[in-house]
Amino acid sequence: MDKLKKVYVAGHRGLVGSAIVRALQDRGFENIVTRTRQELDLLDQKAVAEFFEYEKPAYVFDAAAKVGGIYANDTYSADFIYENIQIQNNLIHSAWKSGVENFLFLGSVCIYPKFAEIPVKEESLLTGYLEPTNDAYAIAKISGIKMLQAYHKQYGMKSVCLMPSNLYGPGDNFHPDNGHVIPAMITKFQNSVDGKVTFWGDGSPKREFLYSEDLADACLFAIDRFEKGELINVGSGENVSIKELANKVASVVRFDGEIGWDTSRPNGTPNRPLDSSKITELGWKPKHTLREGLQKTYDWYNIATYLETK
């Protein structure tokens, strides 16, 4: 990437987008373009087209998406499939028309089949059924991958598609029901008034978690090395059960109460660690352990909560 050229980060206020902006700034990029939702509605095709025609960024990091945990994905599936497809269609097509030099698209591990062979390789895409509780989001992201690959095939548009494992970090959604598992756990532990917290399922599913700053670092690493719409996994290499995770988060939050499990609720996919060898063999690796990332996330949460009360 040329530091003098313009970089557009879509979704710059979100978990990943804000981390990408910080990573760019730390590396000396000054020509960074951002827009809030009020300034640019990414669901509006005409507005997005006009934005690209005016700004003409050289690089695009697409971190804009409607995201949430298992409850939100299952409850608002229509919103998840419509909004995510609309956003990425508008961004990809307008980026191509304006001559973007490289486009980085972010997806999720949930694009892979529920019972894919583990560790999950990129070649597992579309080889089996998806997890039904988040298939709407997954289908939207799969369509984005296929769209970029088609635009490369037909038009020569340069892009790369990063599929991270489960994300967490500063700027995440800490809603106890609609947020991802780690921030939701932090909130529930922090707000417990009777010393009891209950989570969905039986705690047996395993998940691989990646700190948002590590993903941002991988994004800048990948956009300089891939350009054919390649699908690239990005994981931490640490795979823990949800029960183990709950204990780790409880330790960070210093919650010493009772942790219960509602087995009437779905577990989700049983196990889904990623094979990230395509990017790690080129020299990238995460800088944070799960324990380090959890502590930094909790520290940020405490500061953010304190500032909201002022």
C-alpha positions in Angstrom: 0.0 0.0 0.0 1.1 3.5 -0.8 0.9 5.7 2.3 0.2 8.7 0.2 -2.9 7.3 -1.4 -6.4 7.5 -0.1 -7.8 4.7 2.1 -11.5 4.3 2.8 -12.5 2.3 5.9 -16.2 1.4 5.8 -17.7 0.8 9.2 -14.9 2.7 11.0 -16.8 3.0 14.3 -17.3 -0.7 14.7 -15.1 -3.3 16.3 -13.0 -4.1 13.3 -13.2 -0.8 11.4 -11.9 1.2 14.4 -9.0 -1.2 14.9 -8.1 -0.9 11.2 -8.1 2.9 11.4 -5.8 2.7 14.4 -3.5 0.3 12.6 -3.3 2.6 9.6 -2.6 5.6 11.7 0.1 3.8 13.6 1.8 3.0 10.3 1.8 6.5 9.1 -1.3 6.6 6.8 -2.8 10.1 6.9 -5.2 10.1 4.0 -7.9 8.0 5.6 -11.5 8.6 4.6 -14.4 7.7 6.9 -18.1 8.4 7.0 -20.6 7.9 9.8 -24.0 6.2 9.1 -25.6 9.7 9.2 -23.2 11.0 6.6 -23.4 8.0 4.3 -26.1 5.4 4.3 -24.4 2.3 2.9 -27.9 0.8 2.1 -28.4 3.7 -0.4 -27.0 2.7 -3.7 -27.1 6.2 -5.2 -25.4 7.8 -2.2 -22.6 5.1 -2.2 -22.0 5.6 -5.9 -21.8 9.4 -5.5 -19.4 9.0 -2.6 -17.0 6.8 -4.6 -17.2 9.1 -7.6 -16.2 12.0 -5.4 -13.6 10.5 -3.1 -12.0 7.9 -5.5 -10.1 5.9 -2.8 -7.3 3.7 -3.8 -7.9 1.1 -1.2 -11.1 0.0 0.6 -11.4 -2.0 3.8 -15.0 -3.2 4.1 -15.6 -3.6 7.8 -19.3 -2.5 7.5 -21.9 -5.1 8.4 -24.8 -5.8 10.6 -23.4 -8.2 13.2 -24.5 -9.9 16.4 -24.4 -13.0 18.5 -26.5 -16.2 18.2 -29.7 -14.6 19.6 -29.6 -11.6 17.3 -28.7 -13.7 14.2 -31.5 -16.1 14.9 -34.1 -13.5 15.8 -33.4 -10.9 13.1 -32.4 -13.1 10.2 -34.3 -11.1 7.6 -32.4 -7.9 8.6 -29.1 -9.7 8.6 -29.4 -11.1 5.1 -30.9 -8.0 3.5 -28.7 -5.3 5.0 -25.4 -7.2 4.6 -26.1 -8.1 1.0 -27.2 -4.6 0.2 -24.2 -3.0 1.9 -21.6 -5.1 0.2 -23.2 -5.0 -3.2 -23.2 -1.2 -3.1 -19.6 -1.0 -1.9 -18.1 -3.6 -4.3 -19.8 -2.4 -7.4 -19.1 1.3 -6.7 -15.5 0.5 -5.8 -15.0 -1.3 -9.1 -16.6 1.5 -11.1 -14.3 4.1 -9.4 -11.2 2.1 -10.1 -10.2 1.0 -6.6 -6.7 -0.6 -6.6 -7.5 -3.2 -4.0 -10.6 -4.1 -1.9 -10.5 -6.0 1.4 -13.7 -7.8 2.3 -14.3 -9.2 5.8 -16.5 -12.2 6.5 -16.7 -14.7 9.3 -16.0 -18.3 10.2 -19.7 -18.9 10.1 -19.5 -19.1 6.3 -18.3 -22.6 6.6 -20.5 -25.8 6.9 -21.6 -26.7 10.4 -19.8 -30.0 10.3 -16.8 -29.0 8.1 -13.6 -31.0 8.6 -11.5 -29.4 11.2 -9.3 -27.4 11.3 -11.5 -25.7 8.7 -9.7 -25.0 5.4 -10.8 -22.4 2.8 -11.7 -25.2 0.5 -14.5 -26.3 2.8 -16.7 -23.4 1.6 -20.0 -24.6 0.1 -19.3 -28.3 0.9 -22.1 -28.8 3.4 -25.0 -27.3 5.4 -24.6 -24.1 7.4 -25.4 -23.6 11.1 -29.1 -22.6 10.9 -29.0 -20.1 13.7 -26.8 -17.8 11.6 -27.2 -19.0 8.0 -28.7 -15.7 6.9 -25.6 -13.8 7.8 -23.4 -16.5 6.4 -25.2 -16.6 3.1 -24.8 -12.8 2.8 -21.1 -13.0 3.3 -20.7 -16.0 0.9 -22.4 -13.9 -1.7 -19.8 -11.1 -1.1 -17.0 -13.5 -1.6 -18.4 -14.9 -4.8 -19.2 -11.4 -6.1 -15.6 -10.2 -5.6 -14.3 -13.4 -7.3 -16.7 -12.8 -10.2 -15.6 -9.2 -10.5 -12.0 -10.3 -10.6 -12.7 -12.9 -13.2 -14.8 -10.6 -15.5 -13.2 -7.2 -14.8 -9.9 -7.8 -13.2 -10.9 -6.1 -10.0 -8.3 -6.7 -7.2 -9.5 -7.9 -3.9 -9.0 -10.3 -1.0 -11.5 -11.9 1.4 -10.5 -12.5 5.0 -12.4 -14.9 7.1 -11.5 -14.4 10.8 -12.4 -16.6 13.7 -14.8 -15.2 16.4 -13.8 -11.6 17.1 -13.7 -9.5 20.2 -12.1 -6.3 21.5 -12.5 -2.6 22.1 -15.6 -1.1 20.5 -17.6 -4.4 20.4 -21.3 -4.6 21.2 -21.6 -5.3 24.9 -25.4 -5.9 24.9 -26.1 -9.0 27.0 -28.4 -10.5 24.4 -27.5 -9.0 21.0 -23.7 -8.9 21.4 -21.1 -11.5 20.6 -20.3 -14.0 23.2 -17.2 -12.4 24.9 -18.7 -8.9 25.4 -22.0 -10.4 26.4 -20.3 -12.4 29.0 -18.4 -9.4 30.3 -21.6 -7.4 30.7 -23.6 -10.3 32.3 -20.8 -10.9 34.8 -20.4 -7.2 35.5 -24.1 -6.6 36.0 -25.0 -9.7 38.0 -26.8 -8.7 41.2 -27.4 -12.1 42.7 -24.1 -13.7 42.0 -25.6 -15.9 39.3 -25.2 -15.8 35.5 -26.7 -18.2 32.9 -25.5 -18.8 29.4 -27.1 -20.6 26.4 -26.4 -24.3 25.7 -24.3 -26.6 27.8 -20.9 -24.9 27.3 -19.4 -27.7 25.3 -19.0 -26.1 21.8 -15.4 -24.9 21.1 -14.5 -21.6 19.5 -11.4 -19.9 18.3 -11.3 -16.2 19.3 -9.2 -13.5 17.6 -8.5 -10.0 19.2 -9.6 -7.2 16.9 -6.2 -5.5 16.8 -4.7 -8.8 15.5 -7.2 -8.9 12.7 -6.5 -5.3 11.8 -2.8 -6.2 11.5 -3.7 -9.2 9.3 -5.8 -6.9 7.1 -2.9 -4.6 6.3 -0.7 -7.6 5.9 -3.1 -9.3 3.4 -4.0 -6.4 1.2 -0.3 -6.1 0.2 -0.1 -9.8 -0.7 -3.4 -10.9 -2.3 -5.4 -9.5 -5.2 -7.5 -12.3 -6.9 -10.4 -12.4 -4.5 -8.7 -15.1 -2.5 -10.4 -16.5 0.5 -8.0 -16.4 3.5 -8.6 -17.7 7.0 -7.3 -15.6 10.0 -7.3 -17.2 13.4 -5.5 -17.1 16.7 -4.7 -20.8 17.0 -6.4 -20.9 20.5 -9.5 -23.1 20.6 -11.4 -23.2 23.8 -14.8 -24.5 24.9 -17.5 -21.9 25.8 -17.4 -23.3 29.4 -13.6 -22.7 29.5 -14.2 -19.2 28.0 -16.8 -18.4 30.7 -14.3 -19.3 33.4 -11.5 -17.1 31.7 -13.8 -14.1 31.4 -15.1 -14.6 34.9 -11.5 -14.5 36.1 -10.7 -11.3 34.3 -13.9 -9.6 35.6 -13.3 -11.1 39.0 -16.7 -12.8 39.2 -16.7 -15.6 41.7 -20.4 -16.4 41.6 -22.4 -19.3 40.1 -22.3 -19.9 36.3 -25.3 -21.8 34.9 -26.2 -23.3 31.5 -29.6 -23.3 29.9 -29.6 -26.5 27.9 -33.0 -25.7 26.4 -31.2 -23.2 24.2 -29.1 -24.1 21.1 -25.4 -24.7 21.3 -24.6 -23.7 17.7 -21.8 -25.3 15.8 -19.9 -27.8 17.9 -16.4 -27.0 16.8 -14.9 -24.7 14.2 -11.1 -23.9 14.5 -9.6 -22.4 11.4 -6.7 -23.6 9.3 -4.9 -20.2 8.9 -1.8 -21.6 7.3 -2.2 -19.6 4.0 -1.5 -16.4 5.9 0.8 -17.7 8.7 3.1 -19.3 6.1 3.7 -15.9 4.7 4.9 -14.6 8.1 1.8 -13.2 9.8 0.9 -14.3 13.4 -1.3 -12.8 16.1 0.3 -10.8 18.9 -2.1 -11.4 21.7 -3.0 -14.5 23.7 -6.7 -14.9 24.6 -5.9 -13.9 28.2 -4.1 -10.7 27.1 -6.9 -9.8 24.7 -9.6 -10.4 27.3 -7.8 -8.1 29.8 -7.4 -5.3 27.3 -11.0 -5.6 26.2 -12.2 -5.5 29.8 -10.0 -2.5 30.6 -11.5 -0.7 27.6 -15.0 -1.6 28.7 -14.4 -0.1 32.2 -13.1 3.1 30.7 -16.0 3.4 28.2 -18.6 2.7 30.9 -17.0 5.3 33.2 -17.0 7.9 30.5 -20.7 7.2 29.7 -21.6 8.2 33.3 -19.8 11.5 33.0 
